[in-house]
Amino acid sequence: MYINLNQNRNLKLFKTISEVAHRNGSSVYIVGGYVRDMLMNRKASADIDFVTEQNGIALARHIAAEINPGIQVSVFKTYGTAMFRYQDLELEFVGARKESYSEDSRKPSVEAGTLQDDQKRRDFTINAMAISLNKDNFGELMDPFGGREDLSEGILRTPLEPHQTYSDDPLRMMRAIRFASTLQFKIEEKSLKAILAENERIRIVSVERIMTEFNKIMMSDKPSVGLKLLDDTQLLEKIIPELTALKGIEEIEGQTHKDNFYHTLEVVDNISQNTDNLWLRWAALLHDIGKAPTKKYVEGTGWTFHGHEFLGSKMAKPLFSRLKLPLGSDLKYVQKLVKLSSRPIALITDNASDSALRRLLFDAGEDLEDLFTLCKADITTKNAAKQKRFKKNFEYVALKIREVEEKDHVRNFQPPISGEEIMQIFGLAPGREIGILKEKVKEAIMEGEIPNEKEAAREFVLREAEKIGLVQKQNPKEKTSI
């Protein structure tokens, strides 16, 4: 069958590539994700892959020279590929090849092959389709493995025997689950069983490549689809065992607790409806990881998880380090939200004090709205009345916090009197006393003892200084306002 490319926004480019390939005696085909997305009527990717049965590097150079002689072509001789950017597109050219793999590496040895050899080495039938740009059959769909049918039925299937496909390149197991999650496709049963059987092979894949796929799963509309598949195939316990440790429900003396693993999947799905912030989704994923090591049954009380938020925030750093995730501001953001994840719950009462609200404002700072987004996502009760009541209470607390913020300006708190100013008043060098007085000022503001204003803070410092034996060096009558 033929694909009508006449309405494609890149038709002029495809015609140019066809002409240049013809002049140079080369075949050329569009392959991979661009073809899949075109047939699904999805937004076209900015990355387009091309295969030729001749020399991919030479063809890329000829085409770049035809389009614009100033284009810089990047060449990767090891893989026989070349790439260049044109307008908002990234175009990659490769010579068709066969691949063979060794047991301990996912890097294949390659040799020249035909178009069908190249299609055989693709991960899934829906990515193994090609569209000819050759003069004699421009627009013909080359689909030897039934990818178009699998696409219409929403099935992920490997072109060749699945055990061999996943053993050769175990990253394909992650890609299968990523596509299942992002496209909402079903992994064919034989293929799913092969992933389970070959899951140990994931250990030869670099953590960075694994996490690239994992984060794409996290950014899907419903990440629980992929997370559940990772668990079903026993890949998740090899990647983030802190999560699978949350699985299960224990019962002692008729007392049970919820399954915190499946609760976590619900929270991640809930938050994904309200944010595209990857790290906020990660905060949802990790918000309960401290519950497995803190779980304890207390007679007369039931199951407790005391301090799980604090421990969970501590667990995030070694987890991020092991997974080669960012260890800077993104980690600190996730740690903060995990640590604070239960704090707003305690404030959902009519008698929550202004002091408690000020402290939450101070601790959450600019991330307060994200914290509330996380807390709302954490409401997974199936009782509609309870859901409505919890959400109404959150709105009430948010209103109270806005009122406190307007009055006291505590968010992103900066002390109204600086350490330098305190040193100037008392003629002191930097030292322990300065830190004590600054902390007392902060506590007084948090407790509502003084307003968040400079003059009030100055008078408070003078009073507190007397209590700890500090004496002003200048005459009080000569004091200048700070």
CORKAJO-V806687 format. One record per residue. N is the residue number from 0. RES is the residue in one letter. PSI is psi in whole degrees, 0 to 359 (999 if undefined). NEAR is the number of other ideal C-beta (glycine too) atoms within 8 Angstrom. D_CENTER is the distance of its C-alpha to the mean C-alpha in Angstrom with 2 decimals. Layout:
n->N res->RES psi->PSI near->NEAR d_center->D_CENTER
n->N res->RES psi->PSI near->NEAR d_center->D_CENTER
//
This chain:
n->0 res->M psi->158 near->5 d_center->39.34
n->1 res->Y psi->145 near->7 d_center->38.59
n->2 res->I psi->128 near->10 d_center->35.64
n->3 res->N psi->109 near->6 d_center->36.82
n->4 res->L psi->3 near->10 d_center->35.23
n->5 res->N psi->331 near->5 d_center->37.58
n->6 res->Q psi->1 near->5 d_center->35.15
n->7 res->N psi->135 near->8 d_center->32.22
n->8 res->R psi->342 near->4 d_center->31.27
n->9 res->N psi->18 near->9 d_center->31.46
n->10 res->L psi->314 near->10 d_center->34.89
n->11 res->K psi->318 near->6 d_center->36.73
n->12 res->L psi->315 near->10 d_center->34.45
n->13 res->F psi->322 near->12 d_center->34.84
n->14 res->K psi->319 near->8 d_center->38.62
n->15 res->T psi->315 near->11 d_center->38.74
n->16 res->I psi->320 near->12 d_center->36.89
n->17 res->S psi->315 near->13 d_center->39.33
n->18 res->E psi->312 near->9 d_center->42.31
n->19 res->V psi->316 near->12 d_center->41.36
n->20 res->A psi->318 near->15 d_center->40.62
n->21 res->H psi->316 near->10 d_center->43.97
n->22 res->R psi->329 near->7 d_center->45.88
n->23 res->N psi->11 near->10 d_center->44.51
n->24 res->G psi->30 near->5 d_center->45.15
n->25 res->S psi->146 near->12 d_center->41.49
n->26 res->S psi->159 near->10 d_center->39.71
n->27 res->V psi->138 near->13 d_center->36.28
n->28 res->Y psi->144 near->14 d_center->33.69
n->29 res->I psi->136 near->12 d_center->30.30
n->30 res->V psi->167 near->15 d_center->28.00
n->31 res->G psi->215 near->9 d_center->24.58
n->32 res->G psi->329 near->9 d_center->21.76
n->33 res->Y psi->319 near->13 d_center->23.84
n->34 res->V psi->314 near->13 d_center->26.58
n->35 res->R psi->311 near->13 d_center->24.41
n->36 res->D psi->326 near->11 d_center->22.81
n->37 res->M psi->317 near->12 d_center->26.30
n->38 res->L psi->337 near->10 d_center->27.80
n->39 res->M psi->358 near->8 d_center->25.17
n->40 res->N psi->34 near->4 d_center->25.85
n->41 res->R psi->164 near->6 d_center->22.22
n->42 res->K psi->129 near->4 d_center->21.48
n->43 res->A psi->137 near->9 d_center->22.70
n->44 res->S psi->153 near->8 d_center->20.44
n->45 res->A psi->354 near->7 d_center->21.38
n->46 res->D psi->125 near->9 d_center->21.58
n->47 res->I psi->127 near->12 d_center->24.81
n->48 res->D psi->140 near->11 d_center->26.10
n->49 res->F psi->144 near->16 d_center->29.86
n->50 res->V psi->140 near->15 d_center->32.02
n->51 res->T psi->150 near->16 d_center->35.66
n->52 res->E psi->6 near->9 d_center->38.16
n->53 res->Q psi->225 near->11 d_center->39.55
n->54 res->N psi->111 near->9 d_center->38.03
n->55 res->G psi->322 near->15 d_center->34.55
n->56 res->I psi->315 near->13 d_center->34.77
n->57 res->A psi->319 near->10 d_center->38.20
n->58 res->L psi->318 near->18 d_center->37.23
n->59 res->A psi->317 near->16 d_center->34.27
n->60 res->R psi->320 near->10 d_center->36.72
n->61 res->H psi->316 near->11 d_center->39.33
n->62 res->I psi->318 near->14 d_center->36.99
n->63 res->A psi->318 near->13 d_center->35.56
n->64 res->A psi->325 near->8 d_center->39.16
n->65 res->E psi->318 near->8 d_center->40.16
n->66 res->I psi->311 near->9 d_center->37.42
n->67 res->N psi->111 near->6 d_center->37.66
n->68 res->P psi->342 near->5 d_center->39.43
n->69 res->G psi->356 near->4 d_center->37.29
n->70 res->I psi->135 near->11 d_center->33.99
n->71 res->Q psi->123 near->5 d_center->32.52
n->72 res->V psi->125 near->10 d_center->31.82
n->73 res->S psi->128 near->7 d_center->29.48
n->74 res->V psi->136 near->8 d_center->30.96
n->75 res->F psi->88 near->9 d_center->29.58
n->76 res->K psi->325 near->6 d_center->32.84
n->77 res->T psi->321 near->4 d_center->31.53
n->78 res->Y psi->0 near->7 d_center->29.75
n->79 res->G psi->32 near->12 d_center->32.27
n->80 res->T psi->157 near->11 d_center->29.79
n->81 res->A psi->148 near->15 d_center->29.96
n->82 res->M psi->144 near->12 d_center->27.69
n->83 res->F psi->159 near->12 d_center->28.38
n->84 res->R psi->139 near->8 d_center->27.05
n->85 res->Y psi->118 near->10 d_center->29.19
n->86 res->Q psi->238 near->4 d_center->28.63
n->87 res->D psi->18 near->3 d_center->24.98
n->88 res->L psi->153 near->11 d_center->24.84
n->89 res->E psi->114 near->9 d_center->24.02
n->90 res->L psi->128 near->12 d_center->26.72
n->91 res->E psi->136 near->12 d_center->26.89
n->92 res->F psi->137 near->14 d_center->30.11
n->93 res->V psi->148 near->15 d_center->30.87
n->94 res->G psi->139 near->12 d_center->34.03
n->95 res->A psi->140 near->12 d_center->34.07
n->96 res->R psi->159 near->13 d_center->33.92
n->97 res->K psi->155 near->10 d_center->34.33
n->98 res->E psi->148 near->9 d_center->32.19
n->99 res->S psi->148 near->5 d_center->33.04
n->100 res->Y psi->151 near->11 d_center->31.00
n->101 res->S psi->167 near->5 d_center->31.98
n->102 res->E psi->326 near->4 d_center->31.03
n->103 res->D psi->16 near->4 d_center->29.00
n->104 res->S psi->147 near->7 d_center->26.97
n->105 res->R psi->7 near->10 d_center->24.80
n->106 res->K psi->117 near->3 d_center->26.49
n->107 res->P psi->160 near->10 d_center->29.37
n->108 res->S psi->140 near->7 d_center->32.83
n->109 res->V psi->154 near->8 d_center->33.60
n->110 res->E psi->159 near->6 d_center->36.78
n->111 res->A psi->146 near->6 d_center->37.77
n->112 res->G psi->189 near->8 d_center->37.78
n->113 res->T psi->175 near->7 d_center->38.20
n->114 res->L psi->316 near->12 d_center->35.78
n->115 res->Q psi->326 near->7 d_center->35.79
n->116 res->D psi->318 near->11 d_center->35.12
n->117 res->D psi->321 near->14 d_center->32.03
n->118 res->Q psi->326 near->15 d_center->30.97
n->119 res->K psi->327 near->10 d_center->31.57
n->120 res->R psi->356 near->9 d_center->29.05
n->121 res->R psi->159 near->12 d_center->26.17
n->122 res->D psi->316 near->9 d_center->23.60
n->123 res->F psi->155 near->15 d_center->24.39
n->124 res->T psi->327 near->13 d_center->27.34
n->125 res->I psi->345 near->12 d_center->25.32
n->126 res->N psi->4 near->11 d_center->24.29
n->127 res->A psi->9 near->15 d_center->27.83
n->128 res->M psi->153 near->16 d_center->29.65
n->129 res->A psi->150 near->14 d_center->31.33
n->130 res->I psi->124 near->15 d_center->33.25
n->131 res->S psi->137 near->12 d_center->36.39
n->132 res->L psi->16 near->12 d_center->37.19
n->133 res->N psi->151 near->12 d_center->40.56
n->134 res->K psi->318 near->5 d_center->43.72
n->135 res->D psi->344 near->4 d_center->45.32
n->136 res->N psi->43 near->7 d_center->42.45
n->137 res->F psi->122 near->10 d_center->40.05
n->138 res->G psi->359 near->10 d_center->37.37
n->139 res->E psi->135 near->10 d_center->38.09
n->140 res->L psi->122 near->12 d_center->35.23
n->141 res->M psi->108 near->11 d_center->35.39
n->142 res->D psi->72 near->10 d_center->33.91
n->143 res->P psi->346 near->7 d_center->35.59
n->144 res->F psi->14 near->9 d_center->33.20
n->145 res->G psi->33 near->7 d_center->32.98
n->146 res->G psi->324 near->14 d_center->29.50
n->147 res->R psi->320 near->11 d_center->30.58
n->148 res->E psi->317 near->7 d_center->31.76
n->149 res->D psi->325 near->14 d_center->28.60
n->150 res->L psi->316 near->11 d_center->26.66
n->151 res->S psi->333 near->6 d_center->28.95
n->152 res->E psi->356 near->6 d_center->28.68
n->153 res->G psi->44 near->9 d_center->24.89
n->154 res->I psi->138 near->9 d_center->25.31
n->155 res->L psi->118 near->13 d_center->23.50
n->156 res->R psi->145 near->11 d_center->26.30
n->157 res->T psi->147 near->13 d_center->26.95
n->158 res->P psi->323 near->12 d_center->29.91
n->159 res->L psi->187 near->7 d_center->31.53
n->160 res->E psi->126 near->6 d_center->31.84
n->161 res->P psi->323 near->14 d_center->28.36
n->162 res->H psi->316 near->9 d_center->29.09
n->163 res->Q psi->319 near->8 d_center->30.07
n->164 res->T psi->314 near->14 d_center->27.14
n->165 res->Y psi->329 near->16 d_center->24.55
n->166 res->S psi->319 near->9 d_center->26.75
n->167 res->D psi->311 near->10 d_center->27.23
n->168 res->D psi->92 near->10 d_center->23.57
n->169 res->P psi->342 near->13 d_center->21.38
n->170 res->L psi->336 near->11 d_center->18.15
n->171 res->R psi->335 near->12 d_center->19.48
n->172 res->M psi->316 near->15 d_center->18.82
n->173 res->M psi->321 near->15 d_center->15.03
n->174 res->R psi->321 near->11 d_center->15.67
n->175 res->A psi->313 near->15 d_center->17.94
n->176 res->I psi->324 near->17 d_center->15.50
n->177 res->R psi->314 near->13 d_center->12.83
n->178 res->F psi->321 near->12 d_center->15.77
n->179 res->A psi->322 near->15 d_center->16.97
n->180 res->S psi->316 near->16 d_center->13.83
n->181 res->T psi->327 near->12 d_center->13.40
n->182 res->L psi->352 near->8 d_center->17.20
n->183 res->Q psi->43 near->9 d_center->18.26
n->184 res->F psi->163 near->10 d_center->20.68
n->185 res->K psi->131 near->7 d_center->22.53
n->186 res->I psi->126 near->13 d_center->22.77
n->187 res->E psi->143 near->10 d_center->26.52
n->188 res->E psi->314 near->6 d_center->28.04
n->189 res->K psi->323 near->7 d_center->29.43
n->190 res->S psi->319 near->13 d_center->26.18
n->191 res->L psi->317 near->12 d_center->24.30
n->192 res->K psi->325 near->9 d_center->27.11
n->193 res->A psi->323 near->13 d_center->26.90
n->194 res->I psi->316 near->16 d_center->23.22
n->195 res->L psi->318 near->10 d_center->24.36
n->196 res->A psi->329 near->7 d_center->27.35
n->197 res->E psi->10 near->12 d_center->25.62
n->198 res->N psi->332 near->12 d_center->22.55
n->199 res->E psi->334 near->6 d_center->24.08
n->200 res->R psi->345 near->11 d_center->23.86
n->201 res->I psi->340 near->13 d_center->20.10
n->202 res->R psi->343 near->6 d_center->21.31
n->203 res->I psi->357 near->8 d_center->22.61
n->204 res->V psi->140 near->12 d_center->19.28
n->205 res->S psi->146 near->5 d_center->17.64
n->206 res->V psi->322 near->9 d_center->14.60
n->207 res->E psi->317 near->7 d_center->13.05
n->208 res->R psi->321 near->10 d_center->13.72
n->209 res->I psi->315 near->14 d_center->12.49
n->210 res->M psi->333 near->11 d_center->8.99
n->211 res->T psi->314 near->8 d_center->9.01
n->212 res->E psi->319 near->13 d_center->9.90
n->213 res->F psi->318 near->10 d_center->7.78
n->214 res->N psi->331 near->9 d_center->4.44
n->215 res->K psi->324 near->11 d_center->7.05
n->216 res->I psi->316 near->15 d_center->8.09
n->217 res->M psi->333 near->12 d_center->5.26
n->218 res->M psi->4 near->10 d_center->6.03
n->219 res->S psi->165 near->13 d_center->9.62
n->220 res->D psi->325 near->5 d_center->12.20
n->221 res->K psi->83 near->9 d_center->12.81
n->222 res->P psi->336 near->15 d_center->10.23
n->223 res->S psi->333 near->10 d_center->13.20
n->224 res->V psi->309 near->11 d_center->15.05
n->225 res->G psi->319 near->14 d_center->13.04
n->226 res->L psi->321 near->13 d_center->12.62
n->227 res->K psi->320 near->9 d_center->16.36
n->228 res->L psi->321 near->13 d_center->17.30
n->229 res->L psi->322 near->12 d_center->15.68
n->230 res->D psi->315 near->13 d_center->17.81
n->231 res->D psi->327 near->8 d_center->20.83
n->232 res->T psi->6 near->12 d_center->20.94
n->233 res->Q psi->22 near->9 d_center->20.60
n->234 res->L psi->326 near->14 d_center->17.75
n->235 res->L psi->321 near->11 d_center->15.47
n->236 res->E psi->341 near->9 d_center->18.25
n->237 res->K psi->341 near->10 d_center->18.31
n->238 res->I psi->307 near->11 d_center->14.66
n->239 res->I psi->77 near->9 d_center->13.97
n->240 res->P psi->340 near->8 d_center->17.52
n->241 res->E psi->332 near->11 d_center->16.83
n->242 res->L psi->313 near->11 d_center->15.42
n->243 res->T psi->341 near->11 d_center->18.33
n->244 res->A psi->344 near->9 d_center->20.70
n->245 res->L psi->352 near->14 d_center->20.19
n->246 res->K psi->149 near->9 d_center->21.87
n->247 res->G psi->156 near->6 d_center->25.42
n->248 res->I psi->125 near->7 d_center->27.92
n->249 res->E psi->153 near->9 d_center->30.85
n->250 res->E psi->128 near->6 d_center->34.16
n->251 res->I psi->129 near->7 d_center->36.84
n->252 res->E psi->39 near->4 d_center->39.93
n->253 res->G psi->0 near->5 d_center->38.50
n->254 res->Q psi->128 near->9 d_center->35.43
n->255 res->T psi->167 near->8 d_center->31.98
n->256 res->H psi->164 near->9 d_center->28.41
n->257 res->K psi->160 near->7 d_center->25.55
n->258 res->D psi->107 near->9 d_center->23.28
n->259 res->N psi->343 near->12 d_center->20.30
n->260 res->F psi->308 near->12 d_center->18.10
n->261 res->Y psi->330 near->9 d_center->18.76
n->262 res->H psi->317 near->11 d_center->18.62
n->263 res->T psi->318 near->14 d_center->15.02
n->264 res->L psi->320 near->12 d_center->14.18
n->265 res->E psi->318 near->10 d_center->16.11
n->266 res->V psi->318 near->15 d_center->14.41
n->267 res->V psi->317 near->16 d_center->10.90
n->268 res->D psi->317 near->11 d_center->12.85
n->269 res->N psi->313 near->14 d_center->14.77
n->270 res->I psi->332 near->14 d_center->12.19
n->271 res->S psi->342 near->12 d_center->10.58
n->272 res->Q psi->345 near->5 d_center->14.15
n->273 res->N psi->357 near->8 d_center->14.12
n->274 res->T psi->146 near->9 d_center->11.02
n->275 res->D psi->14 near->4 d_center->8.73
n->276 res->N psi->109 near->7 d_center->7.25
n->277 res->L psi->318 near->9 d_center->3.45
n->278 res->W psi->334 near->9 d_center->5.37
n->279 res->L psi->323 near->13 d_center->7.85
n->280 res->R psi->322 near->15 d_center->6.26
n->281 res->W psi->322 near->10 d_center->5.88
n->282 res->A psi->320 near->15 d_center->9.40
n->283 res->A psi->320 near->15 d_center->10.49
n->284 res->L psi->324 near->10 d_center->9.69
n->285 res->L psi->1 near->14 d_center->11.68
n->286 res->H psi->337 near->15 d_center->14.17
n->287 res->D psi->12 near->12 d_center->16.93
n->288 res->I psi->340 near->15 d_center->16.62
n->289 res->G psi->355 near->17 d_center->19.76
n->290 res->K psi->329 near->12 d_center->21.74
n->291 res->A psi->310 near->10 d_center->22.68
n->292 res->P psi->345 near->7 d_center->24.49
n->293 res->T psi->358 near->12 d_center->25.98
n->294 res->K psi->130 near->11 d_center->27.26
n->295 res->K psi->139 near->8 d_center->31.03
n->296 res->Y psi->124 near->10 d_center->33.82
n->297 res->V psi->120 near->8 d_center->36.33
n->298 res->E psi->131 near->5 d_center->39.63
n->299 res->G psi->344 near->3 d_center->40.45
n->300 res->T psi->319 near->5 d_center->36.93
n->301 res->G psi->204 near->7 d_center->34.75
n->302 res->W psi->134 near->12 d_center->31.27
n->303 res->T psi->156 near->10 d_center->29.67
n->304 res->F psi->48 near->10 d_center->26.38
n->305 res->H psi->130 near->6 d_center->27.66
n->306 res->G psi->13 near->8 d_center->25.41
n->307 res->H psi->329 near->11 d_center->22.31
n->308 res->E psi->315 near->13 d_center->20.17
n->309 res->F psi->313 near->9 d_center->21.66
n->310 res->L psi->319 near->11 d_center->21.36
n->311 res->G psi->320 near->17 d_center->17.73
n->312 res->S psi->326 near->12 d_center->16.92
n->313 res->K psi->324 near->9 d_center->19.04
n->314 res->M psi->338 near->12 d_center->17.41
n->315 res->A psi->323 near->14 d_center->13.95
n->316 res->K psi->307 near->10 d_center->15.44
n->317 res->P psi->329 near->7 d_center->16.98
n->318 res->L psi->311 near->13 d_center->13.99
n->319 res->F psi->319 near->12 d_center->11.80
n->320 res->S psi->314 near->9 d_center->15.00
n->321 res->R psi->323 near->7 d_center->15.59
n->322 res->L psi->6 near->11 d_center->12.27
n->323 res->K psi->39 near->7 d_center->12.79
n->324 res->L psi->163 near->10 d_center->9.71
n->325 res->P psi->136 near->7 d_center->10.93
n->326 res->L psi->12 near->7 d_center->13.81
n->327 res->G psi->234 near->6 d_center->14.78
n->328 res->S psi->328 near->6 d_center->14.00
n->329 res->D psi->318 near->9 d_center->10.24
n->330 res->L psi->313 near->13 d_center->11.54
n->331 res->K psi->322 near->8 d_center->14.49
n->332 res->Y psi->313 near->11 d_center->12.70
n->333 res->V psi->316 near->14 d_center->10.92
n->334 res->Q psi->316 near->12 d_center->14.37
n->335 res->K psi->313 near->12 d_center->16.26
n->336 res->L psi->322 near->15 d_center->14.70
n->337 res->V psi->315 near->16 d_center->15.11
n->338 res->K psi->324 near->10 d_center->18.60
n->339 res->L psi->1 near->13 d_center->19.59
n->340 res->S psi->337 near->14 d_center->18.19
n->341 res->S psi->352 near->7 d_center->21.77
n->342 res->R psi->313 near->11 d_center->23.71
n->343 res->P psi->331 near->13 d_center->23.95
n->344 res->I psi->319 near->7 d_center->25.18
n->345 res->A psi->343 near->9 d_center->28.18
n->346 res->L psi->358 near->11 d_center->29.05
n->347 res->I psi->65 near->11 d_center->29.46
n->348 res->T psi->158 near->6 d_center->33.22
n->349 res->D psi->337 near->3 d_center->36.03
n->350 res->N psi->23 near->4 d_center->37.11
n->351 res->A psi->126 near->11 d_center->33.92
n->352 res->S psi->154 near->6 d_center->35.45
n->353 res->D psi->326 near->8 d_center->34.78
n->354 res->S psi->315 near->9 d_center->34.32
n->355 res->A psi->321 near->10 d_center->31.37
n->356 res->L psi->319 near->14 d_center->29.82
n->357 res->R psi->318 near->14 d_center->30.45
n->358 res->R psi->322 near->9 d_center->28.80
n->359 res->L psi->316 near->14 d_center->25.62
n->360 res->L psi->315 near->15 d_center->25.69
n->361 res->F psi->313 near->11 d_center->26.34
n->362 res->D psi->322 near->9 d_center->23.62
n->363 res->A psi->325 near->13 d_center->20.81
n->364 res->G psi->227 near->10 d_center->22.04
n->365 res->E psi->352 near->6 d_center->20.02
n->366 res->D psi->14 near->10 d_center->17.12
n->367 res->L psi->316 near->12 d_center->19.58
n->368 res->E psi->320 near->6 d_center->18.52
n->369 res->D psi->323 near->12 d_center->14.87
n->370 res->L psi->317 near->14 d_center->16.55
n->371 res->F psi->324 near->11 d_center->18.74
n->372 res->T psi->318 near->12 d_center->16.02
n->373 res->L psi->315 near->16 d_center->14.62
n->374 res->C psi->321 near->12 d_center->18.27
n->375 res->K psi->322 near->11 d_center->19.16
n->376 res->A psi->335 near->12 d_center->16.39
n->377 res->D psi->354 near->11 d_center->17.92
n->378 res->I psi->101 near->10 d_center->21.15
n->379 res->T psi->11 near->8 d_center->21.37
n->380 res->T psi->144 near->7 d_center->25.16
n->381 res->K psi->357 near->4 d_center->26.82
n->382 res->N psi->112 near->6 d_center->29.77
n->383 res->A psi->321 near->6 d_center->29.79
n->384 res->A psi->318 near->6 d_center->32.12
n->385 res->K psi->317 near->8 d_center->30.00
n->386 res->Q psi->313 near->10 d_center->26.87
n->387 res->K psi->318 near->8 d_center->28.99
n->388 res->R psi->316 near->8 d_center->30.47
n->389 res->F psi->314 near->11 d_center->27.24
n->390 res->K psi->323 near->10 d_center->25.78
n->391 res->K psi->319 near->8 d_center->29.15
n->392 res->N psi->321 near->9 d_center->29.24
n->393 res->F psi->318 near->13 d_center->25.88
n->394 res->E psi->323 near->8 d_center->27.31
n->395 res->Y psi->315 near->9 d_center->30.42
n->396 res->V psi->320 near->13 d_center->28.65
n->397 res->A psi->320 near->9 d_center->26.71
n->398 res->L psi->315 near->8 d_center->30.17
n->399 res->K psi->321 near->10 d_center->31.71
n->400 res->I psi->320 near->12 d_center->29.08
n->401 res->R psi->320 near->8 d_center->29.70
n->402 res->E psi->316 near->8 d_center->33.39
n->403 res->V psi->319 near->13 d_center->33.06
n->404 res->E psi->317 near->11 d_center->30.92
n->405 res->E psi->326 near->6 d_center->33.54
n->406 res->K psi->318 near->6 d_center->36.25
n->407 res->D psi->348 near->11 d_center->34.89
n->408 res->H psi->54 near->7 d_center->32.14
n->409 res->V psi->336 near->12 d_center->30.21
n->410 res->R psi->138 near->11 d_center->26.64
n->411 res->N psi->47 near->5 d_center->25.76
n->412 res->F psi->130 near->11 d_center->29.15
n->413 res->Q psi->128 near->4 d_center->31.51
n->414 res->P psi->139 near->9 d_center->34.81
n->415 res->P psi->348 near->10 d_center->37.76
n->416 res->I psi->129 near->12 d_center->39.79
n->417 res->S psi->166 near->6 d_center->38.62
n->418 res->G psi->322 near->9 d_center->39.65
n->419 res->E psi->320 near->6 d_center->41.76
n->420 res->E psi->322 near->10 d_center->43.61
n->421 res->I psi->318 near->14 d_center->44.33
n->422 res->M psi->322 near->12 d_center->45.68
n->423 res->Q psi->317 near->8 d_center->47.85
n->424 res->I psi->315 near->13 d_center->49.37
n->425 res->F psi->2 near->12 d_center->50.41
n->426 res->G psi->40 near->8 d_center->51.01
n->427 res->L psi->154 near->10 d_center->48.63
n->428 res->A psi->166 near->4 d_center->46.65
n->429 res->P psi->138 near->6 d_center->43.01
n->430 res->G psi->182 near->7 d_center->43.05
n->431 res->R psi->323 near->5 d_center->42.08
n->432 res->E psi->324 near->10 d_center->43.93
n->433 res->I psi->315 near->12 d_center->41.83
n->434 res->G psi->322 near->9 d_center->38.61
n->435 res->I psi->315 near->9 d_center->40.39
n->436 res->L psi->321 near->12 d_center->41.54
n->437 res->K psi->319 near->12 d_center->38.15
n->438 res->E psi->322 near->8 d_center->36.59
n->439 res->K psi->321 near->11 d_center->39.52
n->440 res->V psi->314 near->15 d_center->38.99
n->441 res->K psi->314 near->10 d_center->35.35
n->442 res->E psi->321 near->8 d_center->36.35
n->443 res->A psi->321 near->10 d_center->39.22
n->444 res->I psi->317 near->17 d_center->37.05
n->445 res->M psi->322 near->11 d_center->34.50
n->446 res->E psi->357 near->7 d_center->37.43
n->447 res->G psi->16 near->8 d_center->39.06
n->448 res->E psi->326 near->6 d_center->42.12
n->449 res->I psi->153 near->10 d_center->42.03
n->450 res->P psi->161 near->6 d_center->40.41
n->451 res->N psi->68 near->10 d_center->37.75
n->452 res->E psi->151 near->8 d_center->40.50
n->453 res->K psi->311 near->8 d_center->42.07
n->454 res->E psi->318 near->7 d_center->45.66
n->455 res->A psi->320 near->10 d_center->44.83
n->456 res->A psi->322 near->15 d_center->42.72
n->457 res->R psi->313 near->13 d_center->45.63
n->458 res->E psi->322 near->8 d_center->48.16
n->459 res->F psi->317 near->13 d_center->45.96
n->460 res->V psi->318 near->14 d_center->45.61
n->461 res->L psi->318 near->10 d_center->49.39
n->462 res->R psi->315 near->8 d_center->49.99
n->463 res->E psi->329 near->10 d_center->47.54
n->464 res->A psi->323 near->13 d_center->48.93
n->465 res->E psi->322 near->8 d_center->52.33
n->466 res->K psi->330 near->6 d_center->51.04
n->467 res->I psi->12 near->8 d_center->49.76
n->468 res->G psi->19 near->5 d_center->52.88
n->469 res->L psi->140 near->9 d_center->51.73
n->470 res->V psi->134 near->6 d_center->54.54
n->471 res->Q psi->140 near->11 d_center->54.28
n->472 res->K psi->336 near->5 d_center->56.16
n->473 res->Q psi->160 near->7 d_center->57.17
n->474 res->N psi->131 near->5 d_center->59.46
n->475 res->P psi->327 near->6 d_center->57.60
n->476 res->K psi->340 near->4 d_center->59.74
n->477 res->E psi->4 near->6 d_center->58.47
n->478 res->K psi->134 near->9 d_center->54.78
n->479 res->T psi->152 near->4 d_center->52.91
n->480 res->S psi->149 near->5 d_center->50.08
n->481 res->I psi->999 near->8 d_center->46.69
//
